[in-house]
């Protein structure tokens, strides 16, 4: 029986135009999914759900959905897991339960406006820095400038101001930065070990199913989920579990395989601006002029950064 390889081919330093277009398309899809689940998380909370409830739906449904993928991969080639178990454990820790707990837990301390800036800033900056340090990818001035423009756009979209900072909020900001850094490291590990995006999605989803979901039902039980109106419950099952739970991981992992971790880390910055647009029909929130300018600014920075040519690495001098 033919073994399923756990690795995928990665692009050379200079990606082809077709790969670039494909990477941008998948990256935009990943950002759109991120915006979608953000908007419907607010909608669900407004209808009686809490952050832990949304998290268990996301992890539980995605884990069950990915279970056949992992079982099939194990039956075809168990050695890819046993021989590299440390890599898979690291993948699960970086993008699974710890990431979710940091992101949602930070909202208990920091205001929502900070959630649109700090984690995505960490994703972009740490993705760029780790690509250079771990993978040896040189970063040109154009890419750095593009990321700087993206971060400026994030500040405009979020409406961040000095009055929102406090000693208590600082703890939440640190948690946001930690979550974004974990996500950036997840992309680096995918690239370094050339992991299959679908298989990585399955490992992360099922690890969260085995850890977070039992802990939730032990602490919270089923009463709160059962008390929610059925249309709200099933809408969140579809959005948080089917679309976002597996879709966010897979599309981001696929973007990493096409554009590299530094390029992929830029796309999540689009999510807050896209969420502001999606919130219009769902939540009745009309985007402000500042939010619109911020979204355009983020898109301009994204185009500048993604289309930048890879910088040449400095040659080592001979002794």
N, C-alpha and C positions, 0 to 999 in steps of 0.2 A: 504494500500500500504506500502511495506517495506521501511523503511527509509535508506538512504545511510549514513553510518557512516563516519564522517570526520577524523577518526583516523585510524591508522594502527598499527599492532603489531610491537614492536621494539625488537631487539635482547637482550638477557641477557648480563651480563658483559663479559662472555666468549663465543664468537660467535662460532657456529659449523663450521667444515671445509667446509660444503656445502655452508653455508651463507658467509663464508670468500671468497670462490672461486667466488660465484655470485657477491659479492660486488666488488671484484677486477675487474671482467669482465665488470661490469657496469661502474665502475670508469674509466677504460681504454677507454670505449666507450665515456664517457663524455669528457675526455681529447682529444680524437681524434676529436670529434665535435668542441671543442674549437680551435684546431689547424686548422681544415678545414675552419672555418669561418674567422680566422685570415688571412690565406693565400689568400682567395678569397676577403677579404676586401682590401688587398693591390692590388690585381688584378683589382678590381672594381674601386679603386681610380686612378689606372693607365689608366683606360678607361673613365675617366670623371666624376665619382661619387665623392661625398665628404662624410665625416663621418656622418653628419646629414641625408644624403640620405640613407645610409646603415642602420642607426638606425631606420628610419621610416619604411623601408621595413621589418626589423626584428620584430619590435613591431606590425606593422599593420597586417602582414600576420599571425604571431603567435596568435594575439588577435582574428582574425576572425576564425582561425583554432580551437581555444579553446572555442569559444563562445557556440557551442552546448553542450560541456561538462558542462559548468557552468549552462546553462539553465536547462539541465536535472537534475543536482544535486539540483538546487533550487526547481524544481517541486517535487522532491522526498522528500526533507527534507530542507525546508527553515530555520528551527530553528537552524541548524548547522551554519548558517551565522549570523542570527540576535542575537543569544545568545553569539556568540564569535566574534563579529564584530571587536573588538579592535585587536584581534590576526590577523585577515585577513588584516586589514589595515596595521599593522606592517609588515606583509609578503610582501605586495605590495610595501611598502616604502623601504624595505631592498634590494629587488632583482629586482625592477622595474625601473621606470624612474630615480630616484636619482642615482642609481648605474650606469646606462647607461650614464647619463650626466657627472658624475665624471670620468668615464673611458675614454670616448671620449674627454671630455674637457681638461683632463690632457695632452693630446698629443699636445695641443697648447702651452704648456710651457716646458714640459720635452721631451728629445729625446726618440725615439722609443725603444732604448736599455733599458731604465728604465722601460718601460711597460712590459718587460719580467721578471723583478725582483721584483719591489716594490709591485704590487697588489698581486702577488702569495705568496710573503713572508708574507704579512699581512694575507692572507687567511690561511696559514699554522700555523703561530705563534698565531694569534688571535683565530683560531679554536681550537687549543690546549689549550690556556689559558682560553677561555670562557667555554670549556668543563669541565675544572677543577673547575672554579669559580661558574658557574651556575648549572651544572649538577652533580658536585661532582665526576667526573671521574678522578681517579688517573692516573698519567702519569709516566711510568717507564723510566729508563735511556735509554733503547734501543730505545724506541719511540722518545725520545728527540734527541738522537744521529742520528737516521734515518732522522729526519726533518732537522737537521743541515747539513747532507750530501746532502739532497735535495736542500737546499739553496745554498750550494757551487756549485752544478751543475747548478743552475739557473744563477749564476754569470758567469760561463764559457760559457753557451749557449748564453747569451746576449752580451758577449764581453764588459761588463761594465768596465770602467776605470775612473780614477780620473779626466781626462780632460773633461768628459761629465757633470760634476757637475757645476752648476752656481746658482746665486741668483734667477734668473727667473725660472730655472728648479726646484728649491726647492719647489715652489708652486705646480708644476705638480706632484712632488713626494709625497707631502702631499695628493693631491687629489687621487693618485693611492693607497696610504695606506688607505685612508678613504673608497675607493671603495672596496678594499679587506676585510676590517673590516666589512663593511655592508654585504658582501657575507658570511663571517664566521658567523655573527650573524643570518643571514637567516637560515643557517644550524642548529644553536643552537635552534632557535624557532621551526623549523620543528620537531626536536627531543623532545624538552620539551613538546610540545602540541600534539605530535604523529599525525601529519597532513598527510593526504593522498597525495603522491607525484603528482598524476595527477591533483587533485583538487587545490593544491598549484600552480602548473604550470598555470592552467586556471586563477586563481585569479590574479597572477602577470601579465600575458600576457594581460588580458582584462583591467586591471587598466592602463597599459601603452598605450593600444589602446585608452582609453578614455581621457588620459592626454597629452602624448607626440605627438601623431599623429595629433590631431587638432591644437596644437601649431605649429607644423612644417608647415602644409599647410597654416596657417595664416601668418607665417613669410616668408616662402620660396615660397609657391605656387607649381604648378605642372610642370612648364616649364622645370626645371632642370632634373627631372626624364624623361620627355617626350623627351628631347634632346639626351638621351643616346641611343646607338644602341640597338635594340630589343634583340639580343642574350645576350648582357651584362646585360640588365635589367632582363630578365627572369632567367638567371643563378643566379643572386643575389637574386631574389625572392625565388628560390628553396633552395639555400645554406643558406642565412641569415634568411629567414622567415620559410620555412618548416622544414629544418634540424636543424639549430642553434636556431632559436627563441624559439621553444617549446622544442626541443631536449636537449639543454643545461640545462635548468631548470629541466626537468623531470629526466634526468639521474643523475644529481647531487643530487636532492632530493631523488631519489631511493638509491643512494650510501649512503646517510646519514642514511636512514632507515635500511640499511644492516650492515654498519660498524660504524655508529655513526659520529658526526660532526668532531671530531679530525681526524679520519681515512679518511673521505671523503675529507677534506680540503687539503690533500696531493696531490691528483690526478691532480688538475689544474696545478700543477708545471710541469707536463709532456708536457703540451700544447706547450710551446715555442720550445722545442726540436723536437717534432713531426711536428711542423709547419716548422722547418728548413728542415726536410726531405720532406714534402709535397711541399715545395716551389721549389724543384728541378725540377719536371716535369711541374709545373704550371707557375712558374716565371723564371725558368732557373737559379736559385740560387743554386750553388753546395755547400753543407755543408762543412765548414772548419773542420780541424782536431780538433780544440778547441771545436767547436759546437758538434762534435761527442763524444768527451770525456765528455762534459757537459751532454749530453743526457744519456750516460751510467752511469754517476755519479748520476743523478737524479733517474734513475731506480733502482740502487743499494740502495740508500737511501729510496726509496719508499718500496722496499721489506723488508728492515730492520724494517721500522716503522710500516707497516701494519701487519706484522707477529709477532710483539711484543705482548707478553701476557699482559693483563691488570694488572697493579700494584695494590697491595692490599692497600685499604685505611687504614690509621692509626686508630686504635680503640680509642674511647674516654675513658678516665680514669674515673672510678667511683668516686663520691664524698664521 
